[in-house]
Amino acid sequence: EYAVNLPRLVRWDLQLNKICGTVPSEYGDVKVFTYLSHWYFQNNRISGNAAHFFQKPYLVTLSVYNNLLEGTLPTSYPSPSLRTIDVSNNRISGTLPPALGSLPDLTTCSLQSNLLSGTLPPQLCDSQSFTNLRLQDNQLSGVIPPELAGCVQLKLLDMSNNRLSGPLPSDLDKLFTIESIFLQANRLSGP
């Protein structure tokens, strides 16, 4: 409750502590921590709705991995400046929102080791800014969309240990900057 009274807070770093408990619903209010741009809460025991962390208009970095967060990813993102999302190793469920592809500066998106399901949205690489896309260890299914070749800055792609099926898109050879692709432990087929 005390932190709600910090209206000018820009950076909040509480990583590598033993903080436990539920994220207060007030944190999801856009009027609370309005200017917060860097939020580091990783490696704690924080539970609650992960969506509360995304509702800041100036958010650049969100790093809340290795917690007990639940819920779904938001369908819209108030901050067009968002560059890094790392909510890996939580309990986030639901599908990947197409709106992730509308973030023009998003370079790192780490969503691995959650409970995400459904197909990969073709809009995921609309912004073409991804350099690291980590989706491994979820329950994603369906084919890898050919639009993935639109991630022209991509250096690392990890979608291993999911339920992806079908052939590899022939356009993957257009990922000229790619350094590592991990697709093992899926249901891929074809040439």
Salt bridges, closest charged atoms under 4 A:
ASP13 OD2 - ARG11 NH2 3.93
ASP171 OD1 - LYS174 NZ 3.61
